[in-house]
Amino acid sequence: MLLGVIADDFTGASDIANTLAKGGGGTAGLKTVQFLGLPGKPAPDHCEAGVVSLKSRSIPAAEAVAQSLAALDWLLAQGCRQIVFKYCSTFDSTPDGRRSTGCWRRAAGRSSSNIARPSIRRRTATSARWARRWRRGWA
């Protein structure tokens, strides 16, 4: 697996998985698998991009961070070289703190992989660009 995505809900995960699989600009997409919750076994051998769908937006912040970091560890164990934290920017702030910022900061300290938090407005264009680059062998 080359690219891993940790999403805070099923809808956003489906959006980015679809974009990665479709590709764009005349370039084929990545072989993408969407996982519902934290996977309990390795990804299929053909998987180039894995999207882990969590329900972390609707649970306590500490639990959300723990689940996201567990997903990060699983994706890194699959060989991912780039990680995307996909979260809904309009719902990122909660009374008990910003979830994505906590995940991102802790993840950045745990991994030598490239970790990104694309803007929600640019997510589709960014994902399609990554798919094209991976197809050309860019890392």
C-alpha positions, 0 to 999 in steps of 0.5 A, a space after each residue: 500500500 502506498 497511500 493511506 487515508 484516515 477519515 473521521 466519518 464514512 461519507 468523507 471516506 467514501 468521497 476520497 476513496 472514490 476520487 482516488 479510485 477514479 483518478 483524473 486528467 486522463 490518468 487511471 486511479 489507484 487500486 483503492 480499498 475502503 475499510 470500515 473501522 480499524 482493520 483486523 487483518 492485513 490489506 489485500 496485496 493489490 491495494 495501492 490506497 487504503 481508506 480507513 473509515 472511522 466514526 471519530 467525529 461523534 465520540 469523545 476526543 481522547 477516544 477519537 485520537 486513540 482510534 486515529 493513531 491506531 489507524 495510522 499504525 495499521 496503515 504504516 504497517 501496510 507500507 504506506 509512504 503518505 498519510 492523509 488525515 481527512 476530516 470535516 473542517 466545519 465540524 472539527 472544533 468541539 467543546 472538548 477540543 480540536 480532534 484533528 489537530 491532536 491527531 495530526 500533531 501526535 502522528 507527525 511525531 510517530 512517523 517518517 511518512 509524509 502526513 497531510 491535512 488537505 483543505 476540504 475545498 481542495 481535497 478532490 483536486 489534491 487526491 486526483 493529483 496524488 493518484 496521477 503522481 503515484 501512477 507515474 512512480 512519484 514518491 
